[in-house]
Amino acid sequence: MYSVINMDIVSSRKIKDRANFQEELKIYLKTLSKKYSKILVAPITFTLGDEWQIVSSSPEKSYDIFKEIQRYLFKKNIQVYCGIGIGDISTNLSRDTREMDGEVFINGREAINIAKKTKGFYGQNIKSKHNRVFFKGADLPIDLYNKFILDEIAVTSEYDDNITLNQVINSIIENNETIESKFTEKQRELIDLYEKHGSYNNMISEDGNLSKSNISQRLNSCSYFLTVHNTRIIRLLLTTYIKIIERSSNVF
């Protein structure tokens, strides 16, 4: 199982000094390709205009990789669409993504097309105007999900048979993107500082104007820790999704 992450800049033609930005972005993505070289099938590749594609052998990390790039771009006041697809590659693996094909590429393309079509429309797939991310894979019904991981998750007797695991993953992604869209610049700066130092004490040692209670209050007020929890849940669900696909293929 592989993942394809397609990303495209929102209103790229409005970017000031676009040529220089594109060069900066290429350098950044080249650095990121080296950082994730162990799980990338090929270097990050530009495909159409300002759109680039990431092919990974660790699909469970797809959302994390997207968030890293999203945060980098947000500091430049640039937003992106993102489509995450999971599936098989039907051709030989290649260092050139244009030489590969398969279900994962189809799902990745459909996912970003859905992300782009919404543009604030409260439609069937995306409900929030703040969300520009969509996940696409095989539609696994919740009953199949329950069948394979009854020993891993608490299951209630009341659920909609029509709900799919895809919908659950997308719902949490949408919740996360909506929360983060409301972070203020000051809150983002505090979050960056917290993630850089990893503890309140280290943050205070750098900035004497901060206190533990002040940091905690500000991080909790913007629901930062909920977004961290959501991201972990998304990673877990993607991991479980892959296990289900692998086990179901052995069963059927």
N, C-alpha and C positions, 0 to 999 in steps of 0.2 A: 504494500500500500504506500502511496505517495501523496503529497499535497502540492497543489499549485496555488501560489498567492499572486494574484494580479492586482496591481495598484496603479491608479491614475490620478493625476493632480486635478483638483477642482478649479475651473476657470483659469487654466494655465496661461492663457494669452494675456491675462491681466497682470501677470507678475512683472514687476519692474526689473529692468536689467536681466531679462530672461536668459540670455545667452550665458552670462556669468553664473547665474543660479544653476543652469543645467550642467555646467562644468563642475561646480561644487557638488552637485547631487551625484554625478558619475563617480567622483572621487570617494564620496561617502559610501556609496553602494559597493564600490570595489573593496573598500576597507571592511565593510560588513560581510562581503563574500569570503574574505580571508578569515574573519572571526568565526563564521559558521561553516567553514570548509568541510568539516567532518560530516555534516548532515545535508549539505547542498549537493544535488546531483550535478549541477552546472553553475558557473558564475551567474550572478544576477544579470539578467539581460533586458535591454530596452527592446520593446516589440513594436508598439504603434505610438508615434508622436512622443508624448510625455508619459507613456505607460511602460511599466517594467514588470518582469515576471520572475518569480522565485520558485524553483522546483526543489522540494525537500523530501528526504527519506525518513524524516521524523515528523509526520503530520500533526502530532499532538502539540508541537511547539509553534505551529503556524500563527496562532493568534498572538503569542508572545513576540514573535519576530515582527509582525505587523505593528504592534504597539511601540516597539523600539523605534521603528522608522517614523511612525506617526508623531511621536514626541519630538523627534529631531526636526521634523517639518513644521510642527506647531510653533516651535521657537522662532521660526521664520514667517509666522502668520500664514502658513500654507496648509490647506486641508486636502485630504485625499479620499478617493473611493477605493474600496478593497473588496475583492471577491476571492474567497477561499474554497478551493475544490479538493475533494479527496477521491482517490480511485486508483485504478491500475494504469500502468504504461504498457501499451501493446507493442511498442517497437524496442529496438535496442537502446540502452542508455547512451547518451551522448553529452559532450561538453557544450554542445550547441543546442539550445532548447528548440530551435526551429527544425531540428532533425528528429524530434520525438513526437509521438502522438498517443492517444489513448483516452480512456474515460476520464482521467484526472484533468486533462486539458479541456475537455468538453465541459466538465463541471465547473472548472475555474472560470471559463469564459461566460457561462450562463450566470454564475454568481456575480461577477462584476457588472454584467449587463443589468441584472436586477437591482444592484446597488445604485447604478447610474439612472435608471428609469424613475426611481421614486421622486427625487428632487423635492422632498417635503410632502409628497402625496401620501396620505394615510391609506395604503393599499393592502393587498392580501399578504404580501411578503414582509414589508417593512412598515411599522406603525408610527414611528417617530421621525420627525423632520431632522432630528439631531443625529440620526444614525445613517452612515454611509458604508456599512459593512454587512456582507451577507455570506453565509456558509452554505455550500451545496455538496451533497453526497447522496448515497442511496437512501431512499426513504424507509427507515427502520421503524416499524410501529412500536409503541411502548410495550406491548405484550411480548414482543420478541426480546426487547431490552430486559424486561423482567425475567424472562425465561433463563437468561444466561447469567444474570448477576444478582439473583435473589439473596445470595450469601454476602453480597457486597453493599447493598443499599436497602434501607427500610422502604417497604412497599405498602401503600394503602390499598384498600379494596375498591376505592372509588377513583377512577380515572377515565378519560375519554379514549375509547379504542381508536379513534381517528388521529390522535396526537402522535406525531413521530418524534424520534430522537433529534432529527434535524431541527424541528420547530423548537424543541427545548433549548438546544444549543444557540439557535438564533435569538431566542427570547432573552437569554442571559447576556449575549453579546449586545443586544439592543439596549438592555437595561444599563449595561456598563458604559456604552458610548453616550447615552443620554445623560448619565450622571457626570461623566468627565467633561462633556460639552459645557457644563455650567461652572467648571473651575475658573476662578479668577486668576489673573496674572500673578498676584501675590500668593495665592494658594499653590499655584504650580511651582513657584520659586521655593516655597517651603517644602513641597513634596520632593523636588529635586535635591534639596539639601538633606532631607531625611534619608532618601535612597542612597545618596552619596556616602553619608556617614554611618547609617545603619543603627544609630541609637540617639536618644535624646541627649545624653551626656556629651557625646562627641559634637553634637550640634551646638550645645551651649558653650563648649570650649572654643568654638570658632566665633560665635556671636553671643557676647555677654548680655545682650538685650533680651535673649530668649530665656524661657524657663520651662520646666517639664510640663507644668499645668497649662501654660500658654500654647506650647507645641501641640499637646494632646487635644486641647479644646479646638484649635484651628484645624487639625487633621480630621477630627471627628465631625466637625461642623460641615465639612464638605463631603463627608461619606467616603473619604479616601480608603479607609480600611475595608469598606464594603467592595470597592473596586478591586482591591488586591484579592479579596476572597472570591469575587466573581471570576477573575482571571484564572485563579487556581481551579475553580470548578469547571471552567471551560476546558482547561488542559486535561482534567480528569475525564470529562465527558468525551473528548476527542480520543483519549487513550482507550476508553471503554468502547467507543464506536469501532475502533480498529479491531479490538479483540472480538467483538460481536461478528464483524464481517469475516474474520479469519475462522472463527469457530463455526459459523453458519455454513461457510463454504465446505468445511469438512463434514458437516452433518448431511448437507443436501447434495 
